[in-house]
Amino acid sequence: MITDQRLQIARDLHDGIAQDLVALGYELDLLLAGTSSDVATRRGIRTLRFQVDDLIYKVRREMYQLRDIGKTSIQERLTQISEEICGPLLSRTDISEFEIAPKVGVELTSIATELLRNSVRHSGGSQIELHLRQVENHTYLEVRDNGKGGATLDSSRLGLIGIKERVENLGGAFSLISGNSGTKVAITI
């Protein structure tokens, strides 16, 4: 994606979603300050406020990454993102340094982020691995966990379907193996 397009997306995120989330946060603050509700309701409003703050942080991080052309390698971004998302569940990162086209890098970052979040939220596992390397002239990305498995493309969730579509749009191959010993998603572009 060329720089002008990335900057436009960053501006659109700022002027749209980011501003809407900030406004929602202010509304929750007003609701919390003005309510005479019971403790459970106030606790629920406070929890929602923290969730909105987390979303604001994520949108801002995406905006900064869109503006951060050429300053940080895809490998450095994936290392940082995997540590942020997985925390102590991240048991292994195997990320090789090699040249990745900017368009592919943006897509790989989005794909890896979704896969890591899925592993943390849904797998119930205690270990998550991230692998990125060049195999012949292809880029190979793999995320695996040791969770309960059961991930399928025909589930009601759209994350894996969206990932498969992104990979296919890049002319790549998508593989999903999910069983009792965990889930492994492998992508070759």
Short mmCIF file of the C-alpha atoms (twelve columns), coordinates in Angstrom:
data_MODEL
# 
_entry.id   MODEL 
# 
loop_
_atom_site.group_PDB 
_atom_site.id 
_atom_site.type_symbol 
_atom_site.label_atom_id 
_atom_site.label_alt_id 
_atom_site.label_comp_id 
_atom_site.label_asym_id 
_atom_site.label_seq_id 
_atom_site.Cartn_x 
_atom_site.Cartn_y 
_atom_site.Cartn_z 
_atom_site.pdbx_PDB_model_num 
ATOM 1   C CA . MET A 1   0.000   0.000   0.000  1 
ATOM 2   C CA . ILE A 2   1.484   3.326   -0.939 1 
ATOM 3   C CA . THR A 3   2.214   5.899   1.712  1 
ATOM 4   C CA . ASP A 4   -0.615  8.280   0.731  1 
ATOM 5   C CA . GLN A 5   -3.167  5.492   1.176  1 
ATOM 6   C CA . ARG A 6   -1.717  4.506   4.553  1 
ATOM 7   C CA . LEU A 7   -1.817  8.110   5.730  1 
ATOM 8   C CA . GLN A 8   -5.415  8.472   4.558  1 
ATOM 9   C CA . ILE A 9   -6.429  5.339   6.458  1 
ATOM 10  C CA . ALA A 10  -4.659  6.669   9.584  1 
ATOM 11  C CA . ARG A 11  -6.508  9.997   9.252  1 
ATOM 12  C CA . ASP A 12  -9.832  8.220   8.696  1 
ATOM 13  C CA . LEU A 13  -9.257  6.069   11.787 1 
ATOM 14  C CA . HIS A 14  -8.472  9.170   13.826 1 
ATOM 15  C CA . ASP A 15  -11.397 11.227  12.546 1 
ATOM 16  C CA . GLY A 16  -13.866 8.337   12.725 1 
ATOM 17  C CA . ILE A 17  -13.477 5.366   15.023 1 
ATOM 18  C CA . ALA A 18  -10.950 6.934   17.430 1 
ATOM 19  C CA . GLN A 19  -13.059 10.051  17.981 1 
ATOM 20  C CA . ASP A 20  -16.221 7.974   18.390 1 
ATOM 21  C CA . LEU A 21  -14.527 5.793   21.009 1 
ATOM 22  C CA . VAL A 22  -13.277 8.840   22.926 1 
ATOM 23  C CA . ALA A 23  -16.812 10.291  22.899 1 
ATOM 24  C CA . LEU A 24  -18.218 6.962   24.105 1 
ATOM 25  C CA . GLY A 25  -15.675 6.990   26.931 1 
ATOM 26  C CA . TYR A 26  -16.782 10.477  27.974 1 
ATOM 27  C CA . GLU A 27  -20.419 9.369   27.941 1 
ATOM 28  C CA . LEU A 28  -19.562 6.445   30.201 1 
ATOM 29  C CA . ASP A 29  -17.684 8.819   32.525 1 
ATOM 30  C CA . LEU A 30  -20.775 11.063  32.727 1 
ATOM 31  C CA . LEU A 31  -23.013 8.070   33.327 1 
ATOM 32  C CA . LEU A 32  -20.743 6.815   36.069 1 
ATOM 33  C CA . ALA A 33  -20.516 10.237  37.731 1 
ATOM 34  C CA . GLY A 34  -24.241 10.895  37.608 1 
ATOM 35  C CA . THR A 35  -25.685 7.515   38.438 1 
ATOM 36  C CA . SER A 36  -27.092 6.548   41.763 1 
ATOM 37  C CA . SER A 37  -27.148 2.915   40.694 1 
ATOM 38  C CA . ASP A 38  -26.178 -0.037  42.802 1 
ATOM 39  C CA . VAL A 39  -22.598 -1.205  43.150 1 
ATOM 40  C CA . ALA A 40  -22.916 -3.961  40.534 1 
ATOM 41  C CA . THR A 41  -24.189 -1.533  37.887 1 
ATOM 42  C CA . ARG A 42  -21.429 0.975   38.654 1 
ATOM 43  C CA . ARG A 43  -18.858 -1.826  38.462 1 
ATOM 44  C CA . GLY A 44  -20.275 -2.838  35.064 1 
ATOM 45  C CA . ILE A 45  -20.046 0.733   33.759 1 
ATOM 46  C CA . ARG A 46  -16.457 0.996   35.014 1 
ATOM 47  C CA . THR A 47  -15.582 -2.289  33.272 1 
ATOM 48  C CA . LEU A 48  -17.043 -0.958  30.019 1 
ATOM 49  C CA . ARG A 49  -14.982 2.209   30.430 1 
ATOM 50  C CA . PHE A 50  -11.794 0.162   30.743 1 
ATOM 51  C CA . GLN A 51  -12.746 -1.812  27.630 1 
ATOM 52  C CA . VAL A 52  -13.284 1.415   25.685 1 
ATOM 53  C CA . ASP A 53  -9.856  2.656   26.853 1 
ATOM 54  C CA . ASP A 54  -8.318  -0.592  25.597 1 
ATOM 55  C CA . LEU A 55  -9.986  -0.133  22.195 1 
ATOM 56  C CA . ILE A 56  -8.759  3.459   21.993 1 
ATOM 57  C CA . TYR A 57  -5.225  2.234   22.681 1 
ATOM 58  C CA . LYS A 58  -5.488  -0.414  19.951 1 
ATOM 59  C CA . VAL A 59  -6.855  2.026   17.356 1 
ATOM 60  C CA . ARG A 60  -4.133  4.552   18.171 1 
ATOM 61  C CA . ARG A 61  -1.476  1.860   17.879 1 
ATOM 62  C CA . GLU A 62  -2.828  0.965   14.429 1 
ATOM 63  C CA . MET A 63  -2.801  4.643   13.413 1 
ATOM 64  C CA . TYR A 64  0.829   5.011   14.502 1 
ATOM 65  C CA . GLN A 65  1.810   1.823   12.680 1 
ATOM 66  C CA . LEU A 66  0.201   3.091   9.492  1 
ATOM 67  C CA . ARG A 67  2.281   6.262   9.783  1 
ATOM 68  C CA . ASP A 68  5.451   4.357   10.723 1 
ATOM 69  C CA . ILE A 69  6.542   3.399   7.196  1 
ATOM 70  C CA . GLY A 70  10.113  2.209   7.010  1 
ATOM 71  C CA . LYS A 71  11.057  2.968   10.616 1 
ATOM 72  C CA . THR A 72  10.267  -0.454  12.021 1 
ATOM 73  C CA . SER A 73  10.632  -3.780  10.237 1 
ATOM 74  C CA . ILE A 74  7.722   -6.183  10.003 1 
ATOM 75  C CA . GLN A 75  9.726   -8.590  12.134 1 
ATOM 76  C CA . GLU A 76  10.175  -5.997  14.894 1 
ATOM 77  C CA . ARG A 77  6.466   -5.166  14.799 1 
ATOM 78  C CA . LEU A 78  5.485   -8.825  14.998 1 
ATOM 79  C CA . THR A 79  7.815   -9.365  17.945 1 
ATOM 80  C CA . GLN A 80  6.329   -6.372  19.781 1 
ATOM 81  C CA . ILE A 81  2.723   -7.293  18.958 1 
ATOM 82  C CA . SER A 82  3.182   -10.931 20.004 1 
ATOM 83  C CA . GLU A 83  4.655   -9.896  23.364 1 
ATOM 84  C CA . GLU A 84  1.850   -7.370  23.970 1 
ATOM 85  C CA . ILE A 85  -0.979  -9.718  23.047 1 
ATOM 86  C CA . CYS A 86  0.303   -12.981 24.508 1 
ATOM 87  C CA . GLY A 87  2.309   -11.867 27.519 1 
ATOM 88  C CA . PRO A 88  3.432   -14.904 29.520 1 
ATOM 89  C CA . LEU A 89  1.602   -17.292 27.169 1 
ATOM 90  C CA . LEU A 90  4.155   -16.547 24.437 1 
ATOM 91  C CA . SER A 91  6.446   -19.548 24.689 1 
ATOM 92  C CA . ARG A 92  8.424   -19.150 21.467 1 
ATOM 93  C CA . THR A 93  9.055   -16.678 18.696 1 
ATOM 94  C CA . ASP A 94  11.061  -17.763 15.703 1 
ATOM 95  C CA . ILE A 95  11.234  -14.705 13.473 1 
ATOM 96  C CA . SER A 96  13.832  -14.528 10.702 1 
ATOM 97  C CA . GLU A 97  15.060  -11.274 9.186  1 
ATOM 98  C CA . PHE A 98  14.401  -11.044 5.442  1 
ATOM 99  C CA . GLU A 99  12.885  -8.549  3.033  1 
ATOM 100 C CA . ILE A 100 9.077   -8.427  2.993  1 
ATOM 101 C CA . ALA A 101 7.131   -6.286  0.551  1 
ATOM 102 C CA . PRO A 102 5.263   -3.497  2.396  1 
ATOM 103 C CA . LYS A 103 1.829   -4.646  1.198  1 
ATOM 104 C CA . VAL A 104 2.526   -8.212  2.353  1 
ATOM 105 C CA . GLY A 105 3.942   -6.910  5.629  1 
ATOM 106 C CA . VAL A 106 0.799   -4.939  6.433  1 
ATOM 107 C CA . GLU A 107 -1.355  -7.995  5.750  1 
ATOM 108 C CA . LEU A 108 0.934   -10.335 7.719  1 
ATOM 109 C CA . THR A 109 0.819   -7.993  10.695 1 
ATOM 110 C CA . SER A 110 -2.995  -7.952  10.624 1 
ATOM 111 C CA . ILE A 111 -3.181  -11.718 10.167 1 
ATOM 112 C CA . ALA A 112 -0.716  -12.483 12.959 1 
ATOM 113 C CA . THR A 113 -2.505  -10.070 15.293 1 
ATOM 114 C CA . GLU A 114 -5.851  -11.794 14.700 1 
ATOM 115 C CA . LEU A 115 -4.372  -15.279 15.110 1 
ATOM 116 C CA . LEU A 116 -2.563  -14.376 18.339 1 
ATOM 117 C CA . ARG A 117 -5.695  -12.767 19.792 1 
ATOM 118 C CA . ASN A 118 -7.705  -15.868 18.853 1 
ATOM 119 C CA . SER A 119 -5.199  -18.103 20.628 1 
ATOM 120 C CA . VAL A 120 -5.247  -15.979 23.781 1 
ATOM 121 C CA . ARG A 121 -9.047  -15.605 23.885 1 
ATOM 122 C CA . HIS A 122 -10.307 -18.952 22.697 1 
ATOM 123 C CA . SER A 123 -7.699  -21.719 22.961 1 
ATOM 124 C CA . GLY A 124 -7.435  -22.108 26.719 1 
ATOM 125 C CA . GLY A 125 -3.825  -23.086 26.108 1 
ATOM 126 C CA . SER A 126 -0.745  -22.299 28.140 1 
ATOM 127 C CA . GLN A 127 1.692   -21.834 25.236 1 
ATOM 128 C CA . ILE A 128 1.556   -19.845 22.013 1 
ATOM 129 C CA . GLU A 129 4.222   -19.849 19.302 1 
ATOM 130 C CA . LEU A 130 4.849   -17.460 16.427 1 
ATOM 131 C CA . HIS A 131 7.063   -18.393 13.483 1 
ATOM 132 C CA . LEU A 132 8.003   -16.215 10.506 1 
ATOM 133 C CA . ARG A 133 10.583  -17.253 7.962  1 
ATOM 134 C CA . GLN A 134 11.382  -17.312 4.294  1 
ATOM 135 C CA . VAL A 135 10.974  -20.680 2.606  1 
ATOM 136 C CA . GLU A 136 12.446  -20.625 -0.874 1 
ATOM 137 C CA . ASN A 137 10.931  -17.406 -2.296 1 
ATOM 138 C CA . HIS A 138 7.853   -17.473 -0.080 1 
ATOM 139 C CA . THR A 139 6.984   -15.946 3.264  1 
ATOM 140 C CA . TYR A 140 5.830   -18.502 5.826  1 
ATOM 141 C CA . LEU A 141 3.855   -17.459 8.918  1 
ATOM 142 C CA . GLU A 142 2.704   -19.907 11.552 1 
ATOM 143 C CA . VAL A 143 0.851   -19.420 14.832 1 
ATOM 144 C CA . ARG A 144 0.227   -22.414 17.047 1 
ATOM 145 C CA . ASP A 145 -1.045  -23.066 20.550 1 
ATOM 146 C CA . ASN A 146 -1.455  -26.048 22.837 1 
ATOM 147 C CA . GLY A 147 -5.108  -25.313 23.619 1 
ATOM 148 C CA . LYS A 148 -8.326  -27.257 23.325 1 
ATOM 149 C CA . GLY A 149 -8.585  -27.022 19.526 1 
ATOM 150 C CA . GLY A 150 -11.905 -26.999 17.748 1 
ATOM 151 C CA . ALA A 151 -11.260 -24.006 15.493 1 
ATOM 152 C CA . THR A 152 -13.002 -24.322 12.130 1 
ATOM 153 C CA . LEU A 153 -13.624 -22.127 9.130  1 
ATOM 154 C CA . ASP A 154 -17.338 -22.853 9.187  1 
ATOM 155 C CA . SER A 155 -17.846 -21.555 12.716 1 
ATOM 156 C CA . SER A 156 -19.889 -18.393 13.189 1 
ATOM 157 C CA . ARG A 157 -16.770 -16.305 13.843 1 
ATOM 158 C CA . LEU A 158 -15.446 -14.348 10.880 1 
ATOM 159 C CA . GLY A 159 -11.800 -13.984 11.966 1 
ATOM 160 C CA . LEU A 160 -10.444 -17.143 10.339 1 
ATOM 161 C CA . ILE A 161 -12.560 -16.646 7.239  1 
ATOM 162 C CA . GLY A 162 -11.211 -13.092 6.914  1 
ATOM 163 C CA . ILE A 163 -7.645  -14.348 7.316  1 
ATOM 164 C CA . LYS A 164 -8.168  -16.982 4.619  1 
ATOM 165 C CA . GLU A 165 -9.583  -14.313 2.296  1 
ATOM 166 C CA . ARG A 166 -6.616  -11.985 2.953  1 
ATOM 167 C CA . VAL A 167 -4.180  -14.796 2.172  1 
ATOM 168 C CA . GLU A 168 -6.013  -15.746 -1.012 1 
ATOM 169 C CA . ASN A 169 -6.051  -12.096 -2.141 1 
ATOM 170 C CA . LEU A 170 -2.258  -12.172 -1.880 1 
ATOM 171 C CA . GLY A 171 -2.103  -15.405 -3.908 1 
ATOM 172 C CA . GLY A 172 -1.080  -17.445 -0.878 1 
ATOM 173 C CA . ALA A 173 -2.037  -20.706 0.785  1 
ATOM 174 C CA . PHE A 174 -3.865  -21.128 4.101  1 
ATOM 175 C CA . SER A 175 -3.751  -24.202 6.351  1 
ATOM 176 C CA . LEU A 176 -5.689  -24.843 9.577  1 
ATOM 177 C CA . ILE A 177 -5.154  -27.867 11.800 1 
ATOM 178 C CA . SER A 178 -7.078  -27.874 15.065 1 
ATOM 179 C CA . GLY A 179 -7.437  -30.861 17.345 1 
ATOM 180 C CA . ASN A 180 -7.091  -32.046 20.927 1 
ATOM 181 C CA . SER A 181 -3.456  -30.947 21.136 1 
ATOM 182 C CA . GLY A 182 -4.082  -27.381 19.953 1 
ATOM 183 C CA . THR A 183 -4.423  -25.299 16.839 1 
ATOM 184 C CA . LYS A 184 -1.909  -24.517 14.112 1 
ATOM 185 C CA . VAL A 185 -2.506  -21.986 11.363 1 
ATOM 186 C CA . ALA A 186 0.107   -21.817 8.616  1 
ATOM 187 C CA . ILE A 187 0.214   -19.282 5.822  1 
ATOM 188 C CA . THR A 188 2.491   -19.240 2.798  1 
ATOM 189 C CA . ILE A 189 2.618   -16.185 0.552  1 
# 
